[in-house]
Amino acid sequence: MLESYVTPILMSYVNRYIKNLKPSDLQLSLWGGDVVLSKLELKLDVLEQELKLPFTFLSGHIHELRIHVPWTKLGSEPVVITINTMECILKLKDGIQDDHESCGSNSTNRSTTENTKSSIKPRRIQQAAPTDPDLPPGYVQSLIRRVVNNVNIVINNLILKYVEDDIVLSVNITSAECYTVGELWDRAFMDISATDLVLRKVINFSDCTVCLDKRNASGKIEFYQDPLLYKCSFRTRLHFTYDNLNSKMPSVIKIHTLVESLKLSITDQQLPMFIRIMQLGIALYYGEIGSFKEGEIEDSTCHNKDMLGNITGSEDETRIDMQYPTQYKGQELYSQQDEEQPQGWVSWAWSFVPAIVSYDDGEEDFVGNDPASTTHQQKAQALKDPIVSIGFYCTKATVTFKLTEMQAESSYYSPQKVKSKEVLCWEQEGTTVEALMMGEPFFDCQIGFVGCRAMCLKGIMGVKDFEENMNRSETEACFFICGENLSTKGFTYLTNSLFDYRSPENNGTRAEFILDSTHHKETYTEIAGMQRFGAFYMDYLYTMENTSGKGSTNQQDFSSGKSEDLGTVQEKSTKSLVIGPLDFRLDSSAVHRILKMIVCALEHEYEPYSRLKSDIKDENETILNPEEVAFLEEYIPTRHTSVTLLKCTCTISMAEFNLLDHLLPVIMGEKNSSNFMNTTNFQSLRPLPSIRILVDKINVEHSVPMYAEQLVHVVSSLTQPSDNLLHYCYVHCYLKIFGFQAGLTSLDCSGSYCLPVPIIPSFSTALYGKLLKLPTYWTKRSQIAITEGIFELPNLTIQATRAQTLLLQAIYQSWSHLGSVSSSAVIEALINEVFLSIEIGCCYVAQVDLELLASNDPPTSTS
């Protein structure tokens, strides 16, 4: 009977992740076609071991679990798993409390019995599932594959919470559904065939709400902030490509998510917490947290001993896992490879990706008649890494910054409420975030967007500069514009995604990926990136090549003293950022809002995730022989960053109001923040004199050794290090500016600027500087320069009349509070004197041109 094969599969999943289940009751319910389980607790240790997250679960509950199995239509209708209300609370693993903590006490109070069950590797299914002579093995294998590929998962009311210090980040998703689709991404019952080795799935998320609140010392939230994200819906498409029908794992995995509208809201109290979450992601990526620290190897060994000791547990504790084994054994094969050597976030993410889709050896295990099943684990180890493409696409995103203030109710016993006011808005169109990786040796991330702009909203610090009664235009409110808009650019940001109808996957062909660094740089140039996006483009590429063919490693060991370890691994890390044509206007409204955000971001007492190591020289010097030095000189890994700005226009206006004496001391750390409120009425100044700066191109290049401490430790110990080795012991920075020019302009009452009066004609310049890494290692080498700089300026001309100089001085004084600011009448007189001569000159030239055009005879020249 089919029940004898399918039931153990479903039961193994349920029993593996849920506590205190009775297998007999569960089996009877499954044979009836429907299972309803209530008030379930998740096995947190099993989730941590399988997901290998850098977080630990504090709690996990499922209110109701429903499983529907259509036994009569198992080959044409999907098995539906419905979870109603699932809540999980997570926290970051710290250095004292990690997976290896099983040697001592466990903060989550998990029982030894649960650790025993999770540590035992399940046996094969043929021990429990009888063999039916009426069902051929090939049929059962095909049917099980179809059932697994078409399982529908529905989660209603998913609640995830992350807590750290005083931060409470909660994600609430009203509904999430995952199901199999056909070629047109419509719901269908599909399977992999010899002609179409592709499996497609869709995950729809409805009404996602993200909240970020602050809790007090007792762990309670006194008042709730506005949600970061409120009722946002998005959809994810998954595309798995297999090499053949017998493939246990996809060769290409694509997971792309599209959001039509993303509206984020950040208050001044949420901003420090939001930045803290961003820093957490960066620290996890670079492996600064989440890995074993010094002195923790012994704990890891103790943890392994506990796992071995748990195998000898009682028979009752092991019977369930032996009878209902886990189907995805390939997941264990891939996840166990990195357990002994924890690494950064990339290693964790990569080890998790295969576990999502691998349903490998278990298929033959269900049958029990395949003689080749004994070699599956060896084959799984030899499988090559799949190509994984992850993409996030957003049509339009809006980020609003709000200032909050406490507002007490009329009653004494009524709780305080938070009132927020919008002061700044960022709008962005055509956003793309794509990551491509193939194992750890290749990782590429590209980020770009088509256009963006920033606008001022309402008043700030008591200055009512953009209140509704001011009747100021949207052009005046917008102080930053970059790139284009989707109406003119089109949907180029979706190029080659699963949401692009022109992509190879949507046209029945297999996509090709560039996994070579040289070919990658030739294809994804700055010009190609700006043609696709237009406003911003970033390409981060990391490659690791093993020249000796001994396998990949994560870090080159400079201090090992072994020649076979030096020069075998070549790591390359490059970041290229390009910012398209932008117009940036710095007036009083924009400057005060930007500085207010900086002040709010600094109002926290969070400890950094990683502290800079003290610059203390290690007395144990490493001496290399000439052969090892030659190996070292062949290749030294570096991190190279390039930033390019194209066609920049910056307009600095005279300050219409100036409250910088209350903001700058807070930013400089001289005093604490105070909620200063201006009491004077705001009056816009028109015409408004301004300085306009135009730059054709700015290029900044920065390079730093990837493993500076190890490199400097070795090179500084050499008697006569070569110039090449010394070059890589420095941080190098290049700055190139092309076509820089500046002039005076004026903003009139209509919101337009007049023709600029040139003050500094166009010129170009360059600057180079280098800084020695870890100077304390070079105390015995006084001849080695710590810093060095080169400045190149072919020519520079500054031209200004007396009136232009006085107007520049007035603009400077309006921002610096130095000296008395000129009155509006004096400023208007200066503006008329500066710009009137230009207008008269333009009118005279135009009049001469008209006279020449009106003449019938062309002008003749006389000798």
N, C-alpha and C positions, 0 to 999 in steps of 0.2 A: 504494500500500500504506500501511496505517496506520503501519507501522514508520518510514516516511520522515518522518512528521510528529511522532510521539511520541518517537522516539529522540533527535533533537536537543534536545528540551526537557530530558530527563533528563540527557543528556551535558553540557549547558550548566551545569546546577547542579553536577554532580560536578567538572567541570573548573574551574569558577570558584572553588571553595573548597578544592580539594586540589591539591597540588604534584605535578609530575613524573608526569603520566599520559600514556599513549599512546592517542590517540583511536581509532586503528584497532583495537587490542585491546579497548577498551571497547565499541566499536560492535558487534563480532562477538559479544561476550558478551551484550549486551543483546538482540540478535536471537535468541539462544538462549533467552531468558526469564529467565536468572539471571546475576547478576554477583557475584563475590566478590573484594574487594580487601583486602589486608592491609598493615599497618604504613604507614599514611598520615600525611602531615604536612599540616596546614592552612595555608592562605595567610592569615597573621595580619593583614597590612595590608589585605586585602580585607574581613575581618571587622570591623576597626576602622572602615573607611570606610563600610561599609553599616550597621553597628549604631550608629555615632556614640556609643559609650559614653565616659564620662569616664575609662576605664581603658585601659591598653595591654596587649596580650597578650605574655607572655614566652615561652610555648610552647603548642603545641596538637597533639595526636596522636590518631589513631584506630587502634585495634588491628585492627579488622575492619569492613568495610562490605559489606553484602549488599543487593542490589536484585532484587526479584522482580516481573516484568511478565507478567501473564496475557494473552498476546496473543489467545488464542481467546475470552476472556471479558472483554475490556477494558471493555465497557459495563456489566458487572454485578459485577465483582470488583475490589477496589482494588489499586493498586500498593503494594507493601510495601517500605519502606526500613528496614533493621535495622542499627543501629550497636552493635557490641559493644566496650565499654571505650573511652570517650572522655575524655581528660584535657586540661584547659586551666588555665594559670597566668596570673593577671592581677596587675597593680600599678597604682597610681594614677598618672595623668599628672601630672607636675610642670611648673612654669613653664618649665623649661629644655628639657624633653624632651616635645614634643607633636607633633601631626600635621604642623605646619609645619617639623619638624626635618629634613625631607628635604633641606634646603639643605646640611646637614653630615652628620656621622656618625649612624648609627642603632644604638641599643643592642641591638636584636634581630637585627642582622646580616642584614637582609633584602636580597636581591639587587636590583639595578637592573632585572633582567628582570621580576621579580614586580611591581615598581611600574609598569613599562611596561604589563604586561598589565592591571593593575587600573585604570589611568588611561584606557585606551581604551574608548570607548563602543561596545558591540557593535552590529554592523549587523543588518539585518533577516534573518529566517530564509529568505525566499524565494530568497536567493542559493544556499542549500545544499539546500533541500527541494524536490524536483520536484513538479509539479502533476499529480495523477492525475485524468484526465477522468471516471473511474468514480465518484469521490467528490465529491458536490456541496459547495461551500464551507460552506453552512449546517450540513451534517452534521458536517464536520470541526470546525467551530467548537464545536458543541454537544458533540461527543465529547471534545474537549480540555478543555472546561470541566468535564465530568463526571469526567474522569481527575484533574484537578488538585484538584477539590473533595473527592475521596474517597481521596486518598493517605494511607496509614497509615504513621506513623513510630514506630519502636520503638527505644529506647535502653536498653541493658543496661549497667549499671555506669558511670554518669556521674560524673566527678570534676572539681570546680571548686575551685581554690585561689586565694586572694587573700593577697598578702604586702605588708606595710608595716611599716617599722621592725623591731621584734621580734615583730610579730603575724603569725600564720599561721592564716587562716580557711579551712577546707576543708569542702566540701559533697559528700557522697557519696550518690547516689541509685541504689539497686539496679536499679530498672526504672521507665521512663517511657514511656507509650504514648499517642499521639494518633490518634484515629479519628473518622469522621463518624457521627452518630447521627440518629435520627428524632425525632418529636414527643414521644415518651415517654422520650427520652434513652437509648434502646437502640441498640446497634450496628446500622447499616443502610447501604445504598448509596443515597445521596440526591443530589438535584440541585435547583437553583433552578428554580421553575416560575412561570408567570404568576399562578397562584392562591396560591402559597406562596413569597413572595420572601424566604425565610429559609434560612440555612445554620447548622446546629448541629454543634458538635464537642465532644469530651470528651478531657481529658488526665488520665490516672491516674498518680499518683506513688506508688511503693511503697518502703517502708523508706528514708526520708530521714534521714541522720545528719549532724549539723553539729558540727564540732570547732573549738575555739579554743585554740591552744597558743602558747607563747612560745619563740622561737628565740634562740640565743646569737649572739655576734659573728661566728662562722664560718657561720651559717645553719643550724645543726643544732638539733633539738629534744632537749634533754637528758632530759626526762621528759614524758609525755603526761598532760594533764588529763582529767577525766571529760568525755564529750561534752556539748555544750550541748543537743543534741536527739538522741535515739537511736531509730532505726527508727520514724519517724512516717510514716504514709500519709495522703494527702489527694487530693482530686479537684477538677478545674477544669472548668467548663462555659463554652463560648464560643458566643455567639449573635450572628450577623451578619444585619442587616436591610438589604435593598436597595430602592431606589425603583422600579426596573423591571429587566427582563431585560438591558438594555443598559448598566446601571450598571457602571462599572469599579471602583467602590469602595463599600463599605457606607456607608449613611447613619447607622446606629446600630450600635455595637460594644459588646457586653457580655461581660466576662470576670470570672467569679466563682469563688472558691475556697472550699471547705468543709473544715474539719478537725474531726473528731469529738473527738479528744483530743490535746492538746498539752502535753507535759511537758518543761519547760526546767530545766536544772541549771546554776547559776553558782557557781564557786568564788571565793574571795577573790583569787586571782591572775588569774582571768579577768575579774573585774568591771571593772578599768581598761581592759582591751582591749575589752570589750563596750561600755563608754561611748564609747570612741574610735570604734568603728564607728557608733554612733548619731550622734555629732557629725559624722562624715563625711557621713551622709545629710542632716543639716540644712544643712551647708555646701554640699552639692551643690544642694539645693533653692533656697537663697537666692543661688546663683551666686557664692559667695565663692571657690570654686576651680573649676578646669576650664575657665576662659575665658582669653582672651589677656590678658596683662599689658602694662604700658607698654613700648613699644619692640619689640613683637612683630609689628607690622603688616608691617614689612619682611620678617620671616621668612615670613609668610603669602604675601606677594607672590612671594618666591623659590620657595616651594612650588608656587605656580600656574605659575611659569615652568618648573619641572622637569616638571610634568605636561604642559605644552604641548610641551616638548622630547621627551618620551618617545613622543609620537605618531609621531615620525619614526624609530622603531625598525625593526629588521630585519623582513623579511617573515615569517620563520619564527616570530618571537615574536608576531605579530599574527594569524597564519592561524587559530589555534584559536578565538580569540574571535570572529572574523568568521564562522566556519562554524557555531558553536554558541552563539548569542547567549543572553543572559539573558531569561527570560520576563517578569519583573516590571520593566518599564521605568518604570512609574508610581512605583516606589520612588525612582528617581533624580530624578524630577521634583519630588517632595516633599522629599527629603533635601537637594538642592542649594540650596534656597531659603535655608537658614540657614548655609551653609558660610562665607560671607564675614563674618558677624557672629556669632561664638560667643556663647552666652548661658548661662543657668543650667540647672539640672537639668530644670526644667519644659519649657523649649524643647527640650532633648534628648529627653525622654520623648515629647513631642508629635510630634516629627519621626519618631520610631521607630514610633509606633502605626500609621500608614497602611501602613508597609512590611510589617507582619505579614500583611496580608490582600489587598493590591492585586495583582491579576493582570491588569492592564488591557490596554494596547495590544497586547500580544503575541498576543492571540487572532486579531485580524485579520491580524497579521503572519504567522502560521502559514499562513494561507490565501493571502494575497498578491493577492486579487482584489477587495478592497473599495476602491472609489474614495475613500471617506471616510477612509481610514487616514492620509492626509497631514495631517489636521487634529486628530489625536488628542492631540498634545502641547499644542496650544492649548486644547483642551477640558479636558485634565487640569489645566492651570493655573487654569482658571476654576471647578473643582469647589469646592463649599463644604466647610468642615470638617465631618467627621462628629461625631456625639455619641458619646463614649466613656465607658462606665461600668465601673469596676474595683472589685471588692468582695472582701473577705476576711472569712470568718465562722468562728468557732470555738465549738464547743459548750461545751467545758470546757478551761481552761488552768491549768496548775500551774507555778509558778516556785519552785524550791528554792535557797536560798543555803547554801553549804557553806564551812566553814573547813578548810584543809589543813595538814598538817604532814609533814615529811620523816621517813621511817622507814627506817633502814638495815638491810640484811640481816645475818644472822649472819656470813657470810663477808666478808672484807675486800675482795675483788674483786667482790662482788656489787653491782649498781647500786642506787642509792637509789630507793625507791618513795614515792609520795605517798598518804597516808591522809587521807581526807576525812570530815567529820562534819557532818551536817545541823543547822542551828541556826535557820533561819527558812523559812517556807513561805507563799506567796501563791497563793490559789485564786480563780479568776475564771470566771464562767459567762456564756454568751450574749454573746460579743464580736463586734462589727461594726466594720469599717473600710471605708468606701465613698468613692470619688472619682469625681466627675462633671466632665467638661470638654468644651468645644467650642472647639477652637483655643486660642490663648493668651488671648483676651479673657475667658474664663469658666473658672473653676476652683473647685470646691467639694469639701471633704473633711469627712466626718462620721464620728466615732468614738464608740462607746458600748458599754456592757456592762450586763447585767441585775443582777448582784450580785458581790460579792467579799468576801474575808475574809483576814486574816493571822494566823498562828499561830506560837508558839514551839515549837522542837523541840530536845530534848536540852539539854546544858549549854553554857556559853560562858565562856571565859576562866577555866576551872577551877571555875566555880560550877555545881554540879550541881542546877540548879533544876527541870529537866524531864527527868530521867533516868527510866528505866522503873521503878526501885524507889521513886520518889517518890509514885506512885499519885495524881497530880494529874489533875483532870477536863479534858475538852476545852474546857469553858467557860472555865476559868482560862487555858488555853493560848492561846485566841483573844483577841487584843487589838484587832482592828479588824474591824468589820462594816459593810457598806454595801449598800443596795439589797435586792433580793429574790432568790429562787431560781427556776430554770426550772420546777419543779413547780407553782408558783403563778402565775408570770408567763406561762408558755407560750413558744412560739417566735416571739415578736414581733420578735426581732433578725433574723430572716430575711425580714421583710416586703419584698415587691416584689423579692426576689432570684430568681435562676434556680433556687434550691432551695426556693422557696415555691410550693406548688401553686396558690395563689391569684393569683400574679403574672400580668400580662397576657401575657407570652411563653408561659407554660404553659397558657394558655386560648385561644390562637389570635388574640389581638388585639395591636395595636401599642401599646407603652408611650408615655406622654406624660411629658415632662421639663420641669421649671421652670428656665428659663434667664434669667429676669429677676430682678434683685436685689430689687426691691420685692416682687414676688410670692413670692420665695423666703423673705424675712424674715417675711412674713405667714403662710406655710404652716409653715415649720420653726421654730416658737417653742420656748421653753423648756418649756412645758407639753406640747407634742406630743412633744418629745424624751424627757422623763421618762416619759410614758405608754408609749412604745415600749420604753425600756430600764429605767429605775428607779434605777440607781445612778450612772451617769456618762454625760454627753452633751456632745459638743463639735462645733461647726459652724464651719468655717473657710471663708469665702467671699472670693474675689478676682474682681473684675470690672474690665474696662477698656472704656470706651465712647469712641468717636471722634465728637466732636460736629461736626467739620468734614467727615467722610466721606472723609478722605484715607488711610484705612488705619490699622491699629493700630501703636502703638509701645510699647516696653517701659519707657521712662522719660521723664518730662517734663523738657525741657531748660530750666531756669530761667535759665541763664547764657548762652543763645545770643544774646540781644539782639534776637531777631526776633519780631515780634508774631504772625506766622502760626504760630509754634511754641508760643506760650503759650496755655493755656486750651483747646486742641483735644482733648486726651486727658484723660478723667476716670477716674482709678483709685480703687478702693475696696477696702479690706482690713479685714475684721471677723472677730474670733474670739469665739465665745460658748461658755463652759464652764459646765455645771451639774452639781453634785454632790448626789446625793439624800440622804435621811436616813442619817446615819452615827453610829456609836458607837465612840469611840476611847478606849482605856484605856492610860494611860501609867504602867506600873509598872516596877520595876527590870529585869525580864526583857526587856520590850519596848524600853525606852530603851537599854539596853546593846547589844542586837542592832542597833538602828537606827544608833547611833553607830559600832558596829564596822564596819558596811557603809560608812559615810561615810569612816572611816579607810582601809579597803581601797581605796575608789574614788580616794583622793588619792595612793595609792602608785604614782606613775608619773612619768616624765620626758618625756612627749610634748609637743611644741611645738604650739601651737594652729594650726588650719588658717588662720585669719584673725586678724590682729592689729588692735587698735584704732588708727585713724589718730591721729597726734599732733595735738593741738589747736593748730595753727599757722595763723595768719591769712594768707590769700593777699593779697599786696600789690596784685594786679591787680584793682581794684574794677570792678564792672559797673554802669554807670549806665543806668537805664531811663527812657524818656520817659513822660509821664502816660498815654498810650494803652496802653503795655505794662504799666504798673502796674495799670490797670483790668482788662486781660486776666488778670493774675495773681490779682487779688482775686476773680474770678468763681468759681474752684474751686482748692483746694489739697488734694492727696491726703494722706490720713492713714491710719495703722494704728490701729484701735480694738480693744481687748480688754476683754471683760467676763467676770468670774468670779463665780458665785453658788453659795453653799452653803446648803442647806436642812436645817433640823432637825438641828443638830449637837449631839452630846453628847460631852463630853470629861471623863474621870475621871482625876485625878492622884493616885496612891496614894503613901503613905509608902514611902520606899526601904527595901526589905528587905536589899539589899546595894548598896554604892556604890563603883564603881571608876572614876568619872568623872575622877579626878585623873590617870589613865593614858591616857584617851581624848581629853579636851578639849584638852590641849596639842598633841596631834598634829593635831587638826582646825584649831587656831588657827595651826599652822605653827611652834610654839615648839620642838618637838623631833621627832626621827624616831620612827617606830613601833617599838614593842618588844613582843615576844610575852610579855606579862605573864600569869602564871597565878596565880589565887587559891588559897590553901592552906587557908583556913578552910572548915568545913562549912556548907552552906546550911540554914537553918531558916526555914520560912515563918511569918509573923506573922499570927495570927488572934485577934481581929478586927483588920482592917487599915483604919486611918482614911484617908479620901480626900477630895479636893475635887472636887465635880462641877459642871461648867459646862455650861449649856444656852443655846443661841442659836437663835432662830427662823429668822433669815436673815442672811447676810453677803453683801454685794455690793461687788465691787471693779471699778472701771472705769479703764482706762488708755488714753491716746491719745498718739500721737507722730507728728510729720510724717514722711511716707514718704521724702522726699529732704531730710533736714534740712540737710546741708552746702550743697547748691545753694540752698535756700530762704534760709538764714541769710546766705549770701554776698551774695544780692541785696538782702534786706530791710535788712541792716545798712548797706548803702551808700546807702540812701535818706535824704534830709534830714529828712523828717517822715513816717515810716511810720505807717499807720493802725493803730488798735487791733485791727482784724481781722487784719492781717498779723502784728502782734506776738503775737497770741494763738496763732497756729500755729507760732511760733518756740519755744514752750514744750512741755515734756512735762507732761501733766496727769494727775493721779491722784485718784480719788474712792473713799472707803471709807465704807460705810454698814453699821451694825450694828443689828439690830432684835431686841428681846426677849432681851437678855443678862441672865442671872441665875446666881448661884453659891451653893453651899451645901456643908455638910459631910455626909458619909455614911460608911458603914463596911461592909466586906466580911466576912461571917461564914464559919464553917467549911464551910457548905453551898455556898458560891460565889455567894450572892445578896447584894445590897446592901439596906441598910435605908432607910427613908424619909428623904430629905435634910432637913437643918436649914437653913433659909434664912439666908444671910449678906448677900448683895447681892440685893435685890428686882429685878424686871425693869425694865430701862431701855433706851433707845435712844440712839445717838450717831452722829456723822458727822464725817468729816475730809476736807479738801481740800488738796492741795498741788500746786505747779507748780515746774518747774525749767527755767531758760533753757538752751537748747542752744548749745554752742560759745561759752562766755562770752568768749573772747579776741577774737572778732569785734566785741564791743561795748565795747571799752576806751574809746572816745571818747564813749560814752553812759552816763555815771555815773548818770543819773536812772532808768535801766531796772533794775528789780529782778531779781536773779539767782534768788532763791527767794522763795516766798510760801506761807503756809499759813493755813488757817481751821479751827478746831476748834469743834464745836457739841456741847454736853452740857446738855440741858434740866434734868435732875435726876439725882442719884446718892445713894443711901442705903446706908450700911454699918452693919450692926447685929450685935454679937457680945457674948456674955457673957465673963467672965473665963476660964472653962473652955474655951470655944470659941476664944478668942484663944491660950491656951496650946497647944491642940491644933494650931492653924494654925502656930504657931511650931515645934512639934515636927516637923511635916511638912516645913517649909522647911529646918530644920536637918539633916534626914536626907538632903537632896539637896545642900546647900551646904557641909557640913563646917564650918560656922561655929558655934562653941560646942559644948558637950557635948550629945550626943543623950540624951534622956530614956530611962530604963529601960522595959522592957516593962510592969512593974507600974504605973508612973506613967501610961503611955499608956493602959493598960486602965482605970485609975481615971478618967482624963479622958473616955474614951469612954463609960463608964457614966454619968458626970455630964452629958455633953452629950446623949446619946440617951435616957437614962432618963426625963427630964422630958417629952420628946416622947411616949414610949410611955405614960406615966401620963396625959398630957393626952388622947391618943387613946382610951385605955380609958375615961376619964371621959365623954368625948363619946359614945362608943358606949353606955355604960350609960344615960345620959339618953335617948338615942334609943330604947333598948329599953323603958324605963319608959313613954315616951309611946305607943309602939305597943301595949303591953300594956293600957293604959287603955281602958275601953269608951267613955267619954265624951271627946270632943275637948277639948283645953285651951281654957279661956276666958280672955279678957283682962279685967282690972279697970281701971277708970278711977281 
